[in-house]
């Protein structure tokens, strides 16, 4: 929006032509989102404290988890609104949103899942247990979003080379055509990634730190996929207009870093479902749009492993009556083994960063 007002000034003032550069605006978006997060963060936290929007860590069936998190009982939750506000405002300022359907789709995803997360958090805060919305209700809203986005993307992607094909890392020449199943894949990624980030959000700074790392990787990937020369050199599908998404990804990185200022150990606020659900959904949709769907398993490896650990735990217990992990998701397993929270978080960050770099390497393979 601001970009549209400023860019025409390059006809009159030297230097304003830089505003037309995606990479320049991406940098501005990151800085803007970071500053917005810092500026509004303290005020939002004070507001949450005033209205006692605090995490009640006693709402769990595990006595050991109650003991581990006893000192976090009154930490404000729903701090994810800080991230959403920073991403939305920064994107609106520096993106050409009115001429780019991909940016609008990701913003729509963020708003939809943000509202869903808000409702879930609100119910948790106003009832005696921590279940929030029923699993069925949450799944219906997530699937509904996935279906809408899938249909929006399916028809224009049918007219794009590789549009509804699945790009397989390491085997770029093998690209199976999904056809109508493409819509189901979009739905799967929306539901899967939004829940995966939500599951990971259990330690101070863990989910947002891994999101920042993934956001950095997608900032570069969206820029590459949006350029004919770079995408041709790396033999990845070229999608016209996707380069504008790198600005949104940069805003996500900046907003995430700003939120980490308040969410790092010991956390002053938790993001809640209002933050974790839209973050996961955004990452999933971005992976779909840039035609690097399977690469999300590397870029978002921590999220995938955390979600998979829960699935394994439930499945093994159901069929054998035994627990595979001391507690699921995986970060709880290490907590039960006596690892300090900061040690778990930092090691997960290291793994996330290594896997993100590895994912970028695969673009050339």
N, C-alpha and C positions, 0 to 999 in steps of 0.2 A: 504493500500500500504506500508506504513512505518512499519506496523505490520508484514507484510510478510518478510521484511528485518531483523527486530530486533529479532523476535521470535526464529529463528534457533540458535541464540547466546546463548540460555539457555543451550545448550550442553557444552558450554565452560565457561560461567560465571554464578555464582550463583545469583539468584534473577530475571533473565530475564524470568523465567517461568511465572512470573506474567502477562506478556504481553498476554499470552494465555487466561487469565481470562476476560470474557466479562464485569464483573462489574468494573474491574480495567481500562479497555480500555474505558468504558463509562465515568468514572470520568475524564480520560485524554481528551476525546473528548469534554466534557463540558468545561474544563479549556482552551483547545486549541481554541475552537470556541469563548469563551468569550474574550480571549486575542486578537484574530484576529479582532473581532468587535471593540474593543477599539483602536487597533493600526491603522486600516484603516479608522475608522469612521471619525475622524477629517479631514483626507485628502480627503475623498469622499465628505464630506460636503463643504469643500473649493472649490473643483472642481465643485460641483453643483452650488455654489454661483457664481463662475467665469463665468460659461456659462448661468447664470440666469435661472436655472431650478427650478423655484420657484412656489409655490402654489398661484394661483390667487383666493382668496376667494370671489371675487366680481362676479364670474361666477355662480350665483345662482338666482333663481326666488324669494327667500324669502328676503325681506328687513331686517327682524329681524336677520336672519343668517348673512347677510352681516355686520350688526352692531356688532354682537357677535364676529365674526371672523376678524374684521377689522385690529386687531393688528398682524394677522398671514399671511397677504397678501404676504409677501416676504420670508416666511420660505421655504427653499429648500425642494422639494419633490423627489420621486424616491430613497429615502434612503434605501429602501428595498434591494437594491443591496448589502448593507453591510451584511444583514442577510444571503442572498443567498450565498455570497462568503464565509462567515464563516462556514456555515453548510456544503457546498460542500467540502471545503478544509479539515475541521476537519474529515468529514466522510471518505474522500479518504485516510487520514493519518491512521486512527485507525480501520476502518472496513475491513473485508475480503470481499470486494465488488465483486471480480471476481468469487467467489464461492457461492454467495448468491443472488438469483433472487429478493428477497423481497426488499433488499436495493437498487438494481438497479431500481426497479419499482418506489420506492418513489423518488429517485433522478431524474428519467425521468419525473415524475409528476412535480417536482419542476422546472426543466428546461423548460418544455413545457409551464406551466402556468406563469413562469417568463417572457418568451418571449412575451406571450400574454399580460401580464400586462405592459411590457415595451412599446409595440405598443399602448396600450390604453392610457398610460400616455403621450406618445409622441404626440399623436393626440390632447389630451386635452391641451397640452402646446402650440400647434401651430395653434389652431383655437379659435374663439371668444366665444365659449360656452364650457361647461364642460362635454358634453355627451361622448366624446371619441369615441371608436368603437361603431357601432350600436349594439343594444341588440341582434339582430339576428346573427351578425358576432361573437360576443363574445360567445353566446350560442352554435353555431356550433363548435367552437374550443374546448369548454369545453366538449360538448357531444362526439366529436371525440376522445378526450383523454380518456373519460370514457369508450367508446366502446372498444378502444384498450386495456386498462388495464383490463377491464372486460373479454375480450377474452383470454388474457394472463393468467389470474388467473383461469378462468373457467375450462380449460382442465386439468391442474394438480390437481386442487381442487376436480375434479370429482373422483379422485383416493384416496382421503384422507377422513377418517371418519369425518363426520360433515362438510366437505369442502364446500358444496353448500347449507348447511342448515342454517336457521336463528336462532341464539341463542337469546332467550328472557329472559331478566333479571327477577329474581324472579320465573320464570317458566322454569328452566333449562332442565327439562325432556321433555318439549314441544318444539321440534325443527323442524318446518315445512321445507320440502324440496322445494327449490326454482327452481331447474332445470335450464332451459335456462333463466328464469327471474332473475337469479343471475347477469347476465351481465347488465340488466337494473337497478338493484339495485346499482351496482358499478357506473354506469353512473349518477344515481340520487345523490349519495353521493359526487361525484366529483363536479358536478355542484352546488349542494346545499351548501356544506361546503365552497367552494372557494368564492361563492357570499356572504355567511353569514359573513365570516371574513372581506370581502371587505366592507360590509355595516356597520360593527361594527367600522371600522377604521375612527372615526370622532372626537375623543377627544385625547389629548396628552397622549400617553402611554396605552390607553385602549385596543386596539386590541393586541398589542404585550404582554402586561401583562397577558391577558387572555390566549394567546397562550402559554406563559411560564408555566402557571398553568396546562393547558391541556397536555403540553409536559412532565411535571413531572409525571403526572398520567400515560401517555402512556409509559414512561420509565420503570416504575414498571410493568405495564401490559404485555409489550412485553417480559420482562425478565421472568415473570411467565409462559406465554404461551409457551415460548421456552424451558421450563424445564419439563421433564416428571413427576418428583416428585411433584413439586409445582402445576402444572396444574391438576394432578390427585387428590391432596388433596383438591383443590378448585372446582373440578368438572367443569373445563373449558376445551375447546378443546385444545389439544396439537398440535402445528404446528412446525415441525422440521425446524430449521434454523432461526426461527423468533427472537430468542434471540439476534441475531446480530443487529436487528432493535433498540434495547434499546440503542445502541451506537449512532445511528443516532438521536434518540429522545433526548439523552443527549446533543448532539451537537446543536440541535434545542433550547434546554433550555439555553445553554451557549451563543449561538449567540443572542437569544432574550434578555437575561440580558444585554449583551454588547450593544445592540441597544437601550435598555431602558435608558442607560446612556445619550444618546443624544435625546431621544424621550420623556422623562418625562417632566412634566410641568415646565417651558415653553419650548416647543419643539424646538430643534435646527434643526430638520429635520423631515419630514413625510415619512412613508414607501412607500406610493403610491400603485397603483395596482401591480406594479412589486414586491411588498412584500406581500400584503394581499392575492392576488389570489393564489400564490404557497403555502403560509402557510395554508390556508384553505384546499386546495387540498391534501396536505401532511397529515393533520390530518384525513381527510376523508378516504384516502387510507389506512392509518395505522389501523384505526378502522375496515376496511374491512378485512385486512390481518390477524389481530389477532382474528377475529370472534367475535368481540364485537361491531357490527354495531349499535345496539340500545343504547348501553352505551354512545355513542357520545352525545346523547340528555341530559345526565347528565354532562359529562366531558366538553362539549362545550355548556353548557346551555345558557350562555350569548349570544353567537353567534346565537343560535337557536331563542332565544327570540327577539333579535334585528331584525333578518330577518323576523320573524313571525309578528312583529309589523308593518313592512312595508306592508306585504301582507294584514293584517287586515285593515290597514288604507286605502289602495287602494280599497279593496273590499267594505268596509262600505261606503266610499265616492261615489263609483260607483252606489250602489243600493239605498242609502238614501240621498246623497248630503250633508251629514254631516261628520265631522272628528271625529274619535274616540279619537285620541291624538292631542295635540296642534301642534305637528310636529313629523314626523317619519323619521328615526328610533327612538327607545325609548329614547336614550340618549338626543336627541334634545327636546323631550317632557319635560324632567326635566330641561333642560337649559331654555326653555321658561317659566317654572314655577319659575325661578330665582335661581336655585341651582348653586353653584359655580362648575366649571369644575372639580376641584380636588376632591370635595365631591362626585360627580357622579362616577368618576373613581374609587375611593377607595371603595365605596360601591359595585360597580360591581365586583371589585376584591374579596371582602369578599364573595359575593354570589358565584363567580366562584370557589373559594377555598373550600367552604363548599360543593358545589355540586361535586367537584372532589373527595373529601374525601368520600362522600356518594357513589359515583360510585365504589370506591375501596371496600367499605363495601359490596356492592351487589355481589361481586365476590364469597363470601362465602355463600351467601343466596341461 
